[in-house]
Amino acid sequence: MSTTDPAALLTSTEPRRYVITGGPSAGKEAVFAELHARGLPASEGEPAREIYRKHRERLGRHLQVGDRRDYSREVLAAFVAEFCDHKTGLRFYNRGIPDGYGWDRFFGLGPYAELEEATRVYRYDGVFVLDPLDDLDSEDDLVWAKEREMRRVHELIIQGYYDAGYRPVFVPADEAAARVDFIVANVPAPPTA
């Protein structure tokens, strides 16, 4: 049963984990700002983006082929830590462990044992994929030389979730408030005792 009452979503003490993901320019930042504005528990920032920035600062350049596996492992460790730190109630995650499949494929890497194991052990209750927006003005998207690269990353992320056994719910492109309304309406109410 779905609910649109956010207060009802927060009544369970059991951990309930939902990923919100999508390719570059999907509008995740605005969706997470809206979740926070509504008082819904959600990731602060995006771990993968912050780790990328640290690698770029340390290396003085964008990731090269030889850097990508280390980056992937560091992002995986951050996702696992975020998953394990959440012990009770509802939480929305800015990307999730299976995002690694899509990004690694985009980087030309195959799956590796730690990613496979983490995907089996740490399971989310649901996955929401934000359909891409037409707005490509984000400063963070300047690394994308071509719109088709952004589309390819988006498709690879989706495939990664299917490969991991999830059936994502697709969130139509819209204003952030409408997207959060859609997400909340598609999160099942917690079971009652």
N, C-alpha and C positions, 0 to 999 in steps of 0.2 A: 504494500500500500504506500502510495506517495503522499507527501504532505507539503504544504507551502508555508507552514508555520515554523519558522526557524527555532522557536523556543522548544517545540516538540523534538527537534533533532538533537537537542543538547541534553535530554533527560537521561540517556543511557550512560552508565559508568564503564561499560565494556568499550575497549578501543574500537573505533570505527574509522577507517582510513580511506580517503577518496583522493585520487590523483586528478589534477587538472593539467592538461598538456596540449601540445600543438607545436607546429613549426614556428620559425621566426615570423614576426608580425601577425601572430594570431590574437594578440590582445590580452595575454596573460597578466601583464602588469596592471592594467586597468581592472580586470576581474578580481585580482587579489586585493587591490585597493578597496574595491566595493565590498568584498568579504570582510575585510578589517573594519570598514565603516559600519557594517551591520553587526559587528561584535562576534562574528563567526570565527572559530579557531582555524588559523591557516598559516602556512609557511611565511616567514619574513624573508624577503629577498628570494633569489634563485641561486642555490648552491653551485650549480654547474657554471653559471655566468661569473660568479665571484672567483671560482677556482681558475677559470679561463683567464680572467684579468690578472690574477697572481702569476700564472705561467707566462703571460705576455710581458708583464713587468720584469720578471726575473730573466726571461730570455731576450728581451728587447725586440721581439718580433712575434708574429703569429705562429701558431703551432705548425711544426713541420712533421713529416711522416714519422720520424724517429721519436717525437715527443708525444704522439697521440695515445699510445697505450698507457703511459704513465698518467696522462691526464684522465683517461677513462677510468683507471683504477682509483684515482683520487676522488673523482666524482662518485663512483660507486660507493666508496667508503663513506662519503658525506651522506648519500641517500640512505644507506643502511643505518648510520648513526641517527639520522632524523627519524627513521621508522622506529628504531628501538627506544628512543627517548620519549616517544608518545605512549603513555601507559593507560590513559582513560579518556572516554568520551570521543566526540567527533573531531576530526581534523582533515583539512584540505591541504594537499601537498602540491607544491609548484614543481611539477615533473616527478617522475618516480623511477624506480630501478629499471624497468623495461625500456625506458627512454634510451638506455645505453645500447641496446641492440640497433636502434635506428641511427644514432650518432656514430657508432662504430662502423656500421655499413657505409655511411656517408664518408667516413675517413678512410675507407678501404680496408678495414679490419674485420676479422671474423670474431664470433663469440669466443669467450675464454672461460675457463673453469670457474673462476670466482663470480662472474656475472651469471652463469648458468645456475650455480648453487644459490646465490642470493635471490634469484627470480623464483626458485622453488620454495625457499624457506620463508621469505618475507612477502606475504600476499596482501594486496589491497582489496577493499570491499567493492570498489568500483573505479572506473576510469571515465573521465570526461575529456573529450578532444574538442578543442575550440577550432571551429572552421576558420580558415584564414580571413583576415580583413583585407580590404583593398588599400588601406592606408599603409604605405611603406616608408613613413617619415621618421621612424624611431632612430635615434642616434646609435643604438646598439645594433642595428641591422646594417650599418655601413660596411661591415665585412662581407656582405653578400653581394657579389659582383653581378649576379643575374637573378631575376625573379624565378627562373626555372630551378635554380639551386635551392631556393627557399621552399618551393613546392616539393622538390625531391626529398628534402629533410623531413618535411611534414608527412609525406607518404611513408617514408622509412620508419618514422616514429610509430605511426599507426600500425604498420606491419609488425613491428617489434612487440606491440601489445597483443596482437592476434597470435603471434608465435608463442607468446608466454601464456596463452590460454584465456585471455580476457576478451570480453565483448564490449568495446567502448560505446559510450553514448556520445553522439555528436551534437555539439552545441552550435546552433546557427550563428552566423555573423550578425551582430547587433550591438547596441549600446551595452556597456558593462552591466548596468542595473538589470536589463532584460535578460542578459546571459546568466547572471546570478539567480534571478527568479527561476529560470529554466533549470539550472543545476539543483537548486533547493527543492524544486518540485519533483525532481527525479532521484532524490535520495530517500530511500525507504525510511519510514519512521522506525525508531528502535523497538525491538520486541518488548512487550510489557510482561512483567512478572506474574 
